[in-house]
Amino acid sequence: MSRLTRKFIKILPLPAIVLTLALGFGGALPASANSAQTSWSGLSSSGALVTDEQCPVVVEEENLTFNLQNFPSNHYDTYEDFIAYDGTVTAEYHLFNPADYEVTVNLAFPFGKTPDYYYDYGYEESLPDPAASDTYTITVNGDKVERTLRHTYSYAYSDYDNETDKARLRDGYMSEGLFDPQTPVTVYCYVVSVEGGEYYHYENAVSPFPQFDNQKTALMLSVNGMDGRNKVFSNSCRDGEAFCVYAIGEPIDPMVWSMEGGSCTLTEQYTTTLSEIALSVYDEATGISQIDWFNAVCDSILESRRNVVDGFVYYERGSFNMSDENIMRWYTYSVTIPAGGRATNCVTAPIYPAINTSGTPYYTYTYLLSPATDWAQFSNLNIKINTPYFLCDNTLGDFEKGEDGYTLSLAELPDGELAFILSASDIDVRLYRGSTFIPYKNLGVWIVVGLLAAAAVGVAVFFLVRHIKKRRRSAPHI
């Protein structure tokens, strides 16, 4: 292989790489999910509690129906307009208990976070979550059963993980290590003074890492920088800016912050409890229980944990507030099935798409299938999308188009989740790893891709011409 050929092998894949990068970007999507088992109990005919590792109940069939007659708007001015959107998903489970004892299964149906187009009215007070309304019901054998609207922490841009997210759905207050409602918290409040006092002038406050036993104390603070080699924190601050350091557990010696062009003064130090401080910004109007709020705050702190030199641990948080985009909503309920008996369980929940309004609008819906792996056995998934719109792409295969929408039947639970795109126009849209792009209709994307590809070809031609000229110059003259 010549040197020139090797150069072409290195250069020619560049347009393909550029194309992949240009088409592969996207954001997290709102999602709904199958009912996941959180716990179960069985009672034999003799009254003995059954403690098998896995619940014996199987899903003989699931009928999954999406009713999507209208698209949501990407902007709402009023609460009434938002709740008028009526997109729903209904999961109908046909359950069978093959055991010779009665089984009660406690289930949780995660149906996603509130979409970003919900936030337009989020500043108003005492607005109930539409998910709490009677529009959405859970039945067993046709009878409504009691359900509870629950909330857990889930980072806005993370994917649903069945084990991690279920573990955050606790029956009571978290009590794990230092994260207990009664754990003492020492708060150290600092105020910054910058020479000159200009509002847009920043100076760095610097402090060495404090010393403490990380089994007895968790340090929580929000800073701009950290130097692990020199073991210092830094925080870029304006004149008059205040910030706090929280020692969860045993107190620490107050951190001393130094500044070249100003001063950082400890103005207040007091002790409270983790419960009191986590609930200090709690508002019952959110519809979230105090238990779920406390647990969500603690889980968010735990997820922000950083490990640095010498096993030092700190939690990079500056607030105990929780935003809607980081809250997963669940319906929890129970189903009891007699020995050798069957039950039909129906769950109806709201479903919100991710909206793309660049060019021809399209709407991406996601339904999580992974929670169904909790069941001892799962068979026969029947999917129906009732909609007047076009099904542009999906992750599961060839849906059959009918008068009312689209259908697909699968003999077993597929790998991966269900995502699909609807649009009012029959555009060519492609799903890509949970994100979407329009390969033929989005002119802007193709202009960028074309320019980058042309640049790559130009580089290849440049090397080719230069190589030919060198060969001619070095060739012997006859």
ZAMARGU-4260 file (C-alpha; in steps of 0.2 Angstrom, whole numbers, plus 5000, padded with zeros to 4 digits):
<rodrens>
0) 5000/5000/5000 | 5007/5017/4995 | 5009/5032/5006 | 4996/5041/4996 | 4984/5027/4998
5) 4986/5027/5016 | 4983/5046/5017 | 4967/5043/5008 | 4961/5030/5020 | 4964/5042/5034
10) 4955/5057/5025 | 4940/5049/5017 | 4931/5043/5032 | 4930/5061/5038 | 4914/5066/5029
15) 4906/5050/5037 | 4912/5056/5054 | 4905/5073/5051 | 4889/5066/5046 | 4887/5056/5061
20) 4891/5070/5073 | 4879/5082/5064 | 4865/5070/5064 | 4867/5062/5081 | 4864/5076/5093
25) 4848/5077/5104 | 4840/5079/5121 | 4832/5068/5134 | 4814/5063/5131 | 4799/5063/5142
30) 4794/5045/5145 | 4781/5033/5152 | 4785/5016/5158 | 4777/4999/5162 | 4773/4995/5180
35) 4788/4989/5190 | 4787/4978/5205 | 4793/4986/5221 | 4789/4972/5233 | 4777/4957/5235
40) 4770/4945/5248 | 4762/4929/5248 | 4752/4920/5261 | 4750/4901/5260 | 4734/4892/5265
45) 4742/4888/5282 | 4744/4907/5285 | 4763/4906/5282 | 4772/4920/5274 | 4780/4915/5257
50) 4797/4923/5255 | 4803/4917/5238 | 4816/4928/5229 | 4805/4931/5214 | 4787/4935/5213
55) 4778/4920/5203 | 4766/4931/5194 | 4767/4931/5175 | 4761/4943/5162 | 4752/4933/5149
60) 4748/4948/5138 | 4750/4967/5138 | 4739/4978/5128 | 4747/4995/5126 | 4736/5008/5119
65) 4741/5026/5115 | 4727/5039/5112 | 4735/5053/5103 | 4722/5064/5094 | 4730/5080/5098
70) 4748/5087/5099 | 4753/5098/5114 | 4759/5116/5111 | 4777/5120/5115 | 4770/5135/5124
75) 4756/5138/5136 | 4750/5154/5144 | 4737/5146/5156 | 4735/5131/5167 | 4718/5128/5159
80) 4726/5127/5141 | 4739/5115/5147 | 4727/5102/5155 | 4717/5102/5140 | 4730/5092/5131
85) 4723/5074/5133 | 4736/5062/5126 | 4736/5046/5136 | 4744/5029/5137 | 4734/5014/5144
90) 4743/4998/5149 | 4732/4983/5151 | 4740/4968/5160 | 4733/4951/5160 | 4741/4943/5175
95) 4742/4925/5181 | 4747/4918/5197 | 4753/4900/5195 | 4757/4898/5213 | 4747/4888/5226
100) 4746/4903/5237 | 4738/4921/5236 | 4750/4934/5230 | 4749/4953/5233 | 4761/4963/5221
105) 4765/4981/5225 | 4768/4990/5209 | 4775/5007/5203 | 4771/5015/5186 | 4784/5029/5182
110) 4776/5040/5169 | 4790/5053/5167 | 4794/5071/5172 | 4784/5086/5168 | 4788/5092/5150
115) 4798/5109/5148 | 4783/5117/5140 | 4774/5115/5157 | 4786/5128/5165 | 4777/5143/5158
120) 4764/5143/5172 | 4776/5136/5185 | 4777/5152/5194 | 4759/5152/5199 | 4754/5145/5216
125) 4743/5131/5221 | 4741/5123/5204 | 4738/5104/5206 | 4747/5092/5195 | 4736/5086/5181
130) 4742/5068/5185 | 4733/5069/5201 | 4716/5071/5193 | 4702/5057/5190 | 4706/5058/5172
135) 4719/5045/5175 | 4714/5029/5183 | 4720/5012/5189 | 4708/4997/5189 | 4709/4978/5193
140) 4696/4967/5185 | 4686/4983/5181 | 4686/4991/5198 | 4695/5006/5202 | 4709/5004/5215
145) 4718/5016/5227 | 4733/5024/5219 | 4746/5036/5226 | 4755/5049/5216 | 4773/5048/5221
150) 4789/5058/5217 | 4808/5053/5216 | 4824/5062/5211 | 4829/5059/5193 | 4842/5070/5185
155) 4834/5079/5170 | 4845/5072/5157 | 4848/5054/5163 | 4840/5038/5156 | 4828/5028/5167
160) 4837/5014/5176 | 4825/5001/5184 | 4835/4996/5199 | 4842/5014/5203 | 4825/5023/5201
165) 4815/5010/5210 | 4827/5010/5225 | 4823/5029/5227 | 4804/5025/5229 | 4805/5023/5248
170) 4791/5019/5260 | 4797/5032/5273 | 4811/5044/5276 | 4828/5040/5270 | 4840/5033/5283
175) 4856/5028/5275 | 4872/5033/5283 | 4873/5051/5286 | 4857/5054/5276 | 4844/5053/5290
180) 4831/5067/5295 | 4839/5069/5312 | 4857/5070/5306 | 4864/5087/5312 | 4870/5100/5300
185) 4881/5114/5304 | 4879/5129/5292 | 4894/5141/5289 | 4888/5158/5280 | 4901/5169/5271
190) 4899/5186/5263 | 4911/5193/5250 | 4918/5210/5249 | 4927/5215/5233 | 4938/5230/5232
195) 4930/5244/5222 | 4913/5236/5223 | 4909/5235/5205 | 4894/5223/5202 | 4903/5215/5187
200) 4920/5213/5195 | 4924/5196/5201 | 4937/5190/5213 | 4942/5172/5218 | 4940/5166/5235
205) 4952/5152/5239 | 4952/5139/5254 | 4962/5124/5257 | 4952/5107/5259 | 4946/5105/5277
210) 4951/5090/5287 | 4937/5078/5293 | 4932/5060/5294 | 4922/5057/5279 | 4913/5042/5288
215) 4906/5055/5300 | 4904/5071/5290 | 4898/5075/5272 | 4903/5092/5266 | 4891/5101/5254
220) 4896/5117/5245 | 4894/5124/5228 | 4911/5131/5221 | 4917/5136/5204 | 4934/5127/5205
225) 4944/5114/5213 | 4962/5110/5212 | 4965/5092/5218 | 4984/5093/5217 | 4986/5109/5228
230) 4970/5103/5238 | 4961/5120/5237 | 4944/5126/5232 | 4940/5142/5223 | 4925/5152/5221
235) 4923/5167/5209 | 4912/5180/5218 | 4906/5198/5216 | 4905/5211/5230 | 4891/5207/5242
240) 4889/5189/5237 | 4885/5177/5250 | 4887/5158/5250 | 4886/5144/5263 | 4895/5128/5267
245) 4886/5114/5275 | 4894/5100/5286 | 4882/5085/5287 | 4886/5075/5303 | 4900/5081/5314
250) 4905/5099/5312 | 4922/5105/5304 | 4933/5119/5308 | 4927/5134/5298 | 4935/5135/5281
255) 4946/5151/5279 | 4944/5159/5262 | 4957/5171/5256 | 4955/5184/5242 | 4969/5195/5234
260) 4957/5209/5229 | 4944/5208/5244 | 4939/5198/5259 | 4927/5183/5263 | 4920/5184/5280
265) 4911/5171/5291 | 4896/5180/5296 | 4885/5166/5304 | 4887/5149/5310 | 4872/5138/5317
270) 4867/5120/5319 | 4851/5112/5312 | 4845/5095/5306 | 4845/5088/5289 | 4826/5087/5289
275) 4824/5105/5294 | 4836/5112/5281 | 4830/5100/5267 | 4812/5105/5270 | 4816/5124/5272
280) 4810/5128/5254 | 4797/5114/5254 | 4780/5120/5247 | 4765/5108/5249 | 4757/5116/5235
285) 4768/5106/5223 | 4759/5091/5228 | 4774/5082/5233 | 4774/5074/5250 | 4787/5079/5263
290) 4794/5062/5263 | 4797/5062/5244 | 4804/5079/5245 | 4816/5075/5258 | 4822/5059/5250
295) 4823/5068/5233 | 4834/5081/5240 | 4845/5068/5248 | 4846/5058/5232 | 4851/5073/5222
300) 4865/5077/5235 | 4871/5059/5234 | 4872/5059/5215 | 4882/5075/5215 | 4895/5067/5226
305) 4913/5069/5220 | 4928/5059/5226 | 4945/5068/5226 | 4962/5066/5234 | 4965/5056/5250
310) 4947/5049/5249 | 4940/5066/5253 | 4921/5067/5248 | 4911/5082/5245 | 4894/5086/5238
315) 4893/5100/5225 | 4876/5108/5229 | 4872/5125/5234 | 4853/5124/5236 | 4840/5112/5244
320) 4827/5116/5231 | 4821/5103/5218 | 4815/5108/5200 | 4802/5099/5191 | 4814/5093/5177
325) 4823/5083/5191 | 4807/5075/5198 | 4801/5058/5192 | 4782/5055/5195 | 4775/5038/5199
330) 4758/5030/5202 | 4759/5016/5216 | 4746/5003/5219 | 4743/4985/5224 | 4736/4970/5215
335) 4731/4954/5224 | 4729/4938/5214 | 4722/4922/5222 | 4731/4905/5220 | 4730/4899/5202
340) 4720/4914/5198 | 4720/4928/5185 | 4718/4947/5186 | 4717/4961/5173 | 4725/4977/5178
345) 4723/4993/5168 | 4734/5009/5171 | 4730/5025/5162 | 4743/5039/5163 | 4747/5055/5154
350) 4761/5055/5141 | 4770/5070/5134 | 4781/5070/5119 | 4797/5079/5116 | 4794/5093/5103
355) 4804/5098/5088 | 4798/5114/5079 | 4813/5116/5068 | 4806/5115/5050 | 4790/5104/5050
360) 4786/5100/5068 | 4787/5082/5074 | 4784/5074/5091 | 4794/5060/5099 | 4785/5049/5112
365) 4795/5036/5123 | 4787/5022/5133 | 4799/5012/5144 | 4798/4993/5142 | 4813/4988/5153
370) 4803/4989/5170 | 4793/4974/5163 | 4808/4963/5165 | 4803/4962/5184 | 4790/4949/5180
375) 4793/4931/5181 | 4788/4929/5163 | 4781/4941/5150 | 4772/4936/5134 | 4762/4944/5120
380) 4764/4963/5118 | 4751/4971/5108 | 4753/4989/5104 | 4740/5001/5096 | 4743/5019/5092
385) 4726/5028/5090 | 4731/5044/5080 | 4726/5053/5064 | 4744/5058/5062 | 4758/5050/5052
390) 4770/5037/5061 | 4787/5042/5054 | 4798/5031/5063 | 4799/5019/5078 | 4811/5008/5087
395) 4802/4991/5087 | 4798/4987/5068 | 4785/4988/5055 | 4768/4994/5062 | 4753/4990/5052
400) 4743/5005/5047 | 4724/5005/5049 | 4709/5017/5049 | 4712/5023/5067 | 4731/5022/5068
405) 4744/5009/5069 | 4746/4992/5077 | 4760/4980/5081 | 4760/4963/5090 | 4776/4955/5097
410) 4777/4937/5105 | 4789/4943/5119 | 4796/4958/5127 | 4809/4966/5115 | 4826/4973/5120
415) 4826/4991/5122 | 4813/5004/5124 | 4799/5010/5113 | 4801/5027/5105 | 4791/5033/5090
420) 4789/5049/5080 | 4772/5057/5075 | 4770/5072/5063 | 4755/5080/5054 | 4765/5078/5038
425) 4773/5063/5031 | 4791/5068/5033 | 4806/5057/5033 | 4812/5058/5051 | 4824/5045/5059
430) 4826/5040/5077 | 4844/5039/5082 | 4848/5033/5100 | 4833/5041/5107 | 4836/5057/5098
435) 4829/5063/5081 | 4835/5071/5065 | 4828/5074/5048 | 4840/5068/5035 | 4832/5074/5019
440) 4820/5089/5024 | 4831/5099/5036 | 4840/5110/5024 | 4851/5119/5037 | 4858/5102/5043
445) 4863/5097/5025 | 4871/5114/5021 | 4882/5112/5036 | 4886/5093/5032 | 4889/5098/5014
450) 4901/5112/5018 | 4911/5101/5030 | 4911/5086/5018 | 4917/5098/5004 | 4931/5104/5016
455) 4936/5086/5019 | 4937/5082/5000 | 4946/5098/4997 | 4960/5093/5010 | 4961/5076/5001
460) 4963/5084/4984 | 4976/5096/4991 | 4987/5082/4997 | 4984/5072/4981 | 4990/5087/4970
465) 5005/5091/4981 | 5010/5073/4980 | 5009/5072/4961 | 5019/5088/4960 | 5032/5081/4971
470) 5033/5065/4961 | 5035/5075/4945 | 5049/5086/4953 | 5058/5071/4959 | 5056/5061/4943
475) 5073/5060/4932 | 5072/5071/4916 | 5076/5062/4900
</rodrens>
